[in-house]
Amino acid sequence: MQITKSLKGLVPSAVTVTGMASGFFAILVSRRGAIGTALVLVLVAILCDILDGKLARLLKASSRFGAELDSFADAISFGVAPGLILFESSLHRLGWIGGAASFFFAAMAVVRLARFNLDGSQQERRDVFRGFSTPTAAIYLVSFIVMGDALPAEVGVFYAVALGLLMISSVPTPAFKGAGVSSVFLVFGLVNTAVLLLRPGFWSFAWWNLYNLLVLLLAYRGSSTERGERGKTVPI
């Protein structure tokens, strides 16, 4: 029985390590100028991050080790990798300012993950996070990197600093696990991201950001409704 449980625990951990590998190789290929490939690898890491948690719950294989491993993988895939890709793609033109902004994003991602691990109440509540999650911040940074040639590098500095601050803020953010978000939103979001990667342009960039803002608002509204229903008392 113990062996079976250990084998079940290996499945989500293997997916987590795959996501970590995607982030690591995203860094390597971005250093060689393959920015498009690096961005695809970051998206693969995001898919792995979604799957490992679902598999852990499905197999009833959640563990403290898996949670810690997931945080270390996220630090690489959604903190260090996007920060370095941002620098390699556009912020290198700004010298030390670009380097500082890229590092700030990566550092705030690590701070956000450390705070999340220490805050047991957040891990118990699956409907809302305090501050942007690292995958959410990473995907927004990816949206700018895709448009890096069409937008000034200074906009990238703004994105890096703003997203870094949002990660460590107390802004309530939907965890995309409550009643307000369905698989349809997730699939449509991935399709939109693929379109943005394949056909980058101002209107696709604007639509992508507006769509994600809409999902955030609907998800938060849904999670708030769900919390309100749970808090209602039934008169005796």
C-alpha positions as CSV (number, residue, x, y, z in Angstrom):
1,M,0.0,0.0,0.0
2,Q,2.8,2.4,0.9
3,I,4.6,1.5,-2.4
4,T,1.4,2.2,-4.4
5,K,1.0,5.6,-2.6
6,S,4.7,6.5,-3.4
7,L,4.2,5.5,-7.1
8,K,1.1,7.7,-7.2
9,G,3.1,10.6,-5.8
10,L,5.7,10.3,-8.5
11,V,3.2,11.1,-11.3
12,P,2.4,14.7,-10.3
13,S,6.0,15.2,-9.3
14,A,7.2,14.1,-12.7
15,V,4.9,16.6,-14.3
16,T,6.2,19.3,-12.0
17,V,9.8,18.4,-13.0
18,T,8.8,18.6,-16.6
19,G,7.5,22.1,-16.1
20,M,10.8,23.0,-14.4
21,A,12.7,21.6,-17.3
22,S,10.6,23.7,-19.7
23,G,11.5,26.8,-17.7
24,F,15.2,25.9,-17.7
25,F,15.4,25.2,-21.4
26,A,13.4,28.4,-22.1
27,I,16.3,30.2,-20.5
28,L,18.9,28.4,-22.5
29,V,17.2,28.9,-25.9
30,S,16.5,32.6,-25.2
31,R,20.2,33.1,-24.7
32,R,20.7,31.9,-28.2
33,G,18.0,34.3,-29.6
34,A,15.2,31.8,-30.0
35,I,12.7,33.9,-28.2
36,G,9.6,32.3,-29.8
37,T,10.7,28.9,-28.7
38,A,11.4,30.1,-25.2
39,L,7.9,31.6,-24.9
40,V,6.3,28.3,-26.1
41,L,8.3,26.5,-23.4
42,V,7.0,28.9,-20.8
43,L,3.5,28.0,-21.9
44,V,4.3,24.3,-21.6
45,A,5.4,25.0,-18.0
46,I,2.1,26.7,-17.3
47,L,0.2,23.6,-18.6
48,C,2.4,21.4,-16.4
49,D,1.6,23.7,-13.4
50,I,-2.1,23.2,-14.1
51,L,-1.8,19.5,-14.6
52,D,0.4,18.6,-11.6
53,G,-2.1,20.0,-9.1
54,K,-5.1,18.3,-10.8
55,L,-3.3,15.0,-10.9
56,A,-2.2,15.2,-7.2
57,R,-5.9,15.8,-6.2
58,L,-7.2,13.1,-8.6
59,L,-4.7,10.5,-7.3
60,K,-5.0,11.7,-3.7
61,A,-1.2,12.1,-3.8
62,S,-0.9,15.7,-2.4
63,S,2.1,16.1,-0.1
64,R,4.2,18.7,1.6
65,F,7.1,17.6,-0.6
66,G,5.0,18.0,-3.8
67,A,4.0,21.5,-2.7
68,E,7.6,22.6,-2.0
69,L,8.8,21.1,-5.3
70,D,6.1,22.9,-7.1
71,S,7.2,26.2,-5.6
72,F,10.8,25.7,-6.6
73,A,9.7,24.8,-10.2
74,D,7.5,27.9,-10.3
75,A,10.4,30.1,-9.2
76,I,12.4,28.9,-12.2
77,S,9.6,28.7,-14.8
78,F,7.6,31.8,-13.9
79,G,10.1,34.0,-12.2
80,V,13.7,33.6,-13.5
81,A,12.8,32.4,-17.0
82,P,10.3,35.2,-18.0
83,G,12.6,37.8,-16.4
84,L,15.6,36.6,-18.4
85,I,13.6,36.2,-21.6
86,L,12.3,39.8,-21.2
87,F,15.8,41.0,-20.8
88,E,17.1,39.1,-23.8
89,S,14.2,40.1,-26.0
90,S,14.1,43.9,-25.4
91,L,15.2,45.2,-22.0
92,H,18.9,44.7,-22.8
93,R,18.6,47.9,-24.8
94,L,18.2,49.8,-21.6
95,G,21.3,48.6,-19.9
96,W,21.3,48.3,-16.2
97,I,17.8,49.7,-15.9
98,G,16.5,46.8,-18.0
99,G,18.5,44.3,-16.0
100,A,17.2,45.7,-12.7
101,A,13.6,45.5,-14.0
102,S,14.1,41.9,-15.1
103,F,15.6,41.0,-11.8
104,F,12.9,42.7,-9.9
105,F,10.2,40.6,-11.6
106,A,12.1,37.4,-10.8
107,A,12.8,38.4,-7.2
108,M,9.2,39.3,-6.5
109,A,8.1,36.0,-7.9
110,V,10.3,34.2,-5.4
111,V,9.1,36.5,-2.6
112,R,5.5,35.7,-3.6
113,L,6.1,32.0,-3.5
114,A,7.9,32.1,-0.2
115,R,5.0,34.1,1.3
116,F,2.5,31.7,-0.1
117,N,4.3,28.7,1.4
118,L,4.2,30.3,4.8
119,D,0.6,31.4,4.6
120,G,-1.4,28.3,5.4
121,S,-4.7,30.1,5.0
122,Q,-4.1,30.7,1.3
123,Q,-3.4,27.0,0.8
124,E,-6.6,26.1,2.5
125,R,-8.6,28.5,0.4
126,R,-8.7,27.5,-3.3
127,D,-11.1,30.2,-4.6
128,V,-8.9,33.3,-4.3
129,F,-5.3,34.2,-3.9
130,R,-3.7,37.2,-2.2
131,G,-1.8,38.9,-5.0
132,F,-1.2,37.7,-8.6
133,S,-0.1,34.1,-8.8
134,T,3.3,33.6,-10.6
135,P,1.8,31.8,-13.6
136,T,-0.6,34.7,-14.1
137,A,2.2,37.3,-13.9
138,A,4.3,35.2,-16.3
139,I,1.6,35.0,-18.9
140,Y,1.1,38.7,-18.8
141,L,4.8,39.3,-19.2
142,V,4.8,36.8,-22.1
143,S,2.1,39.0,-23.8
144,F,4.5,42.0,-23.8
145,I,7.5,39.9,-24.9
146,V,5.5,38.8,-28.0
147,M,4.9,42.5,-28.8
148,G,8.4,43.5,-27.9
149,D,9.3,44.7,-31.4
150,A,6.2,46.9,-31.6
151,L,6.3,48.5,-28.2
152,P,9.1,50.6,-26.5
153,A,11.4,48.8,-24.1
154,E,10.2,51.2,-21.4
155,V,6.8,49.6,-21.5
156,G,8.5,46.3,-20.7
157,V,10.0,48.0,-17.6
158,F,6.6,49.1,-16.6
159,Y,5.2,45.6,-17.1
160,A,8.0,43.9,-15.1
161,V,7.7,46.4,-12.1
162,A,3.9,46.5,-12.1
163,L,3.5,42.7,-12.3
164,G,6.2,42.2,-9.6
165,L,4.3,44.5,-7.3
166,L,1.0,42.8,-8.0
167,M,2.6,39.4,-7.1
168,I,3.5,40.6,-3.6
169,S,0.4,42.8,-3.1
170,S,-2.8,42.0,-1.2
171,V,-5.0,42.4,-4.3
172,P,-7.5,39.5,-4.3
173,T,-7.1,37.4,-7.4
174,P,-9.2,34.4,-8.5
175,A,-7.5,31.1,-8.2
176,F,-9.4,29.8,-11.3
177,K,-10.7,26.9,-9.3
178,G,-14.1,28.3,-8.1
179,A,-17.5,28.5,-9.7
180,G,-16.7,31.5,-11.8
181,V,-14.3,29.8,-14.1
182,S,-14.9,26.8,-16.3
183,S,-12.7,24.7,-18.7
184,V,-14.2,26.8,-21.5
185,F,-12.4,29.9,-20.2
186,L,-9.2,28.0,-19.9
187,V,-9.4,26.5,-23.4
188,F,-10.4,29.8,-25.0
189,G,-7.6,31.6,-23.2
190,L,-5.0,29.1,-24.5
191,V,-6.4,29.6,-28.0
192,N,-6.1,33.4,-27.7
193,T,-2.6,33.0,-26.4
194,A,-1.7,30.8,-29.4
195,V,-3.2,33.4,-31.8
196,L,-1.1,36.1,-30.1
197,L,2.0,34.1,-30.5
198,L,1.3,33.2,-34.1
199,R,-0.1,36.5,-35.3
200,P,1.3,39.2,-33.0
201,G,-0.2,42.6,-33.6
202,F,-1.7,45.6,-31.7
203,W,-5.3,44.4,-31.9
204,S,-4.6,40.8,-30.9
205,F,-2.5,42.2,-28.0
206,A,-5.3,44.5,-26.9
207,W,-7.9,41.8,-27.2
208,W,-5.7,39.3,-25.3
209,N,-5.4,41.7,-22.4
210,L,-9.1,42.7,-22.4
211,Y,-10.1,39.0,-22.5
212,N,-7.9,38.2,-19.5
213,L,-9.2,41.2,-17.6
214,L,-12.8,39.9,-18.3
215,V,-11.9,36.4,-17.1
216,L,-10.4,37.9,-13.9
217,L,-13.5,39.9,-13.2
218,L,-15.9,37.0,-13.9
219,A,-13.8,34.6,-11.8
220,Y,-13.6,37.0,-8.9
221,R,-17.4,37.6,-9.1
222,G,-18.0,33.8,-9.2
223,S,-15.7,33.1,-6.3
224,S,-17.2,35.9,-4.2
225,T,-20.7,34.4,-4.9
226,E,-19.5,31.0,-3.9
227,R,-18.0,32.3,-0.6
228,G,-21.2,34.2,0.1
229,E,-23.3,31.0,-0.3
230,R,-21.0,29.1,1.9
231,G,-21.3,31.8,4.6
232,K,-25.1,31.8,4.7
233,T,-26.8,30.3,7.7
234,V,-30.0,28.2,7.4
235,P,-32.6,29.3,10.0
236,I,-33.8,26.5,12.3
